[in-house]
Amino acid sequence: MSKPEQIRAFVDSFQSLLNANRKDVDRIKRESRLLSIRYKLTLDLRVSIETEYSDTKTPDVRECYERLFKFLDLWNVYEICMSYGERLGMTSKSHEWNSEFLNEDGIKEFLTAQEGAFKKQFLDSEKNVQEYREYLSHFADLPAICNGNKDKYKKYLSQNAENFDYRQLLFIQYMERNAYYHGGEAARAGIHYSYRKKQLAFFTEFLTQFVAILGARLFVMEKKFLDTKYNTEEIV
């Protein structure tokens, strides 16, 4: 290959690399913008249940459904974060987050604080623990959602409140999602409405904070990965 051809080949390969880098960065910008749009839309979502057709005659029933729909929309945004995490190798096929990833930027501290908050609100007395187990048992009896998760149900039903952790917190929210989408579950879920409203409010607040933390961290990670991969940060 002559010298001009070598130069042309180098220029062409560098341009191809640069274009790939720009394409990847443009993709990250687009995905982060779309996630931001979905997240903010969910935060602004206000659900109002009418009673013309549905059997939601009491305020408790309507409020439970309104909170459930808000939670479900937030969970959909959380699943976008999980798909980004899987692409970066930060989640497993079972959707468990990489422990090293969780230990960065205070993510684990947030989850630990949420574990404590859930236990304080829902597992702080024998009566509350019993209601929580009834709640788990109710969902465990739904064939549409318990398939593939029977071992986790058995584990969580048998363990005491002290062993409750963020994995169980995420599991019961995933269970909620499947119960509504695949099991046709009603908002009450076999427990008292007062417990149910408080529980759904907790899930919503938890995901509101967790999605914000995850979204910011994952996109920073991917941008750094691309900068290292192409070594063209100063050009981009």
Salt bridges, closest charged atoms under 4 A:
ASP12 OD1 - ARG8 NH1 3.48
ASP24 OD1 - ARG27 NH2 3.56
GLU31 OE1 - ARG27 NH1 3.52
GLU31 OE1 - ARG87 NH2 2.85
ASP60 OD1 - LYS197 NZ 2.75
GLU63 OE2 - ARG67 NH2 2.56
GLU63 OE1 - LYS197 NZ 3.43
ASP73 OD1 - ARG38 NH2 3.91
GLU79 OE2 - ARG177 NE 3.40
GLU96 OE1 - ARG167 NE 3.96
GLU104 OE1 - ARG217 NH2 2.07
ASP105 OD2 - ARG217 NE 3.22
GLU131 OE2 - HIS192 ND1 2.78
ASP165 OD2 - ARG167 NH1 3.46
GLU176 OE2 - ARG196 NH1 2.51
GLU185 OE1 - HIS138 NE2 3.14
GLU222 OE2 - ARG27 NH1 3.17
GLU222 OE1 - ARG87 NH2 2.62
ASP227 OD1 - LYS223 NZ 2.90
